[in-house]
């Protein structure tokens, strides 16, 4: 099992289709290696949670920024620089 640790929210990513019970998206940084493993917790009628074991660990690396994203970053930077 992977070590239990808090994961920074910026590592939370829309990497795979998620079941409807999971809300929100994950945001990945470019050119970054990630290892992801999940557990599920199901609330039972007595109020206790049934917690699964860890899934297989999936390792992957993200690519570079797309040109359109770099253009957006440049535009934001120029707007900020213009105000300073």
N, C-alpha and C positions, 0 to 999 in steps of 0.2 A: 504494500500500500504506500502511496506517496506520503511524504511527511505532511502533517496537518499544519497549514499556515494560512494567514490572510492573503488574499490575492488583491493587488491594487485594482480599483475599478476600471482603470484604463485598459486592463488586460481582458476585461469581460468582452466577448466578441461574438459577432454573428457569423460564426465559422461553419455551423451546421444547422440544418432545419431543427427547430426546437418544438417540443410538444406544446399544445395550446395552454397548458397550465403554467408555462414559464413566460414571464413578461419581460419586455425590454430587449435591447440589443447589446452586443458586445462590440467594443471598438478596439481595433488592432493597430499597433504602430508598424510602419513600414520597416523592412529589412530587420525583422526581429524573430528570434526563435522562440516558440511556445511549446509547452507541454501541458496537455489538458487531461484531467481525469474528473469524473463526476460521481456523486453519490445522490441517491434520492431519499426523501423522507416522506412517508405517508402518515397522516394523522388518523389514528384509529378511533373507534367509538368511545373508548375509555379516556380519550384525550392524550394518550401516549403516542409517540412517533415510532413507526417501524422504519429503521434506517438500513438501506442496502449496503452491500460491500462496495468498494471502489471499482469503477469500470476499468477497462484497459486504458493505459495512458496513450494518448495520441500526440505525436510530435510533428510539428510542421514549422515552416519558415515563411513569413510574408514577403512579398515582392517590394519593389520600389514604388514611390508615388507615381500615379498616372500623370501625364502632361497637364490634363485639365485641373488636377488637384494642385499641382505646382503653380499654375496660373492663378488659382484662387488664393493660395498662400501669398504670392507676390502682390496681388491686388490688396489684400488685407494689410500687408507690411507697408505698402506705399501709402495707404489711407492713414495708418498710424503715424508714419514718418511725417506726413503732411500736417498733422495736428501738433507735432512736437516742436 
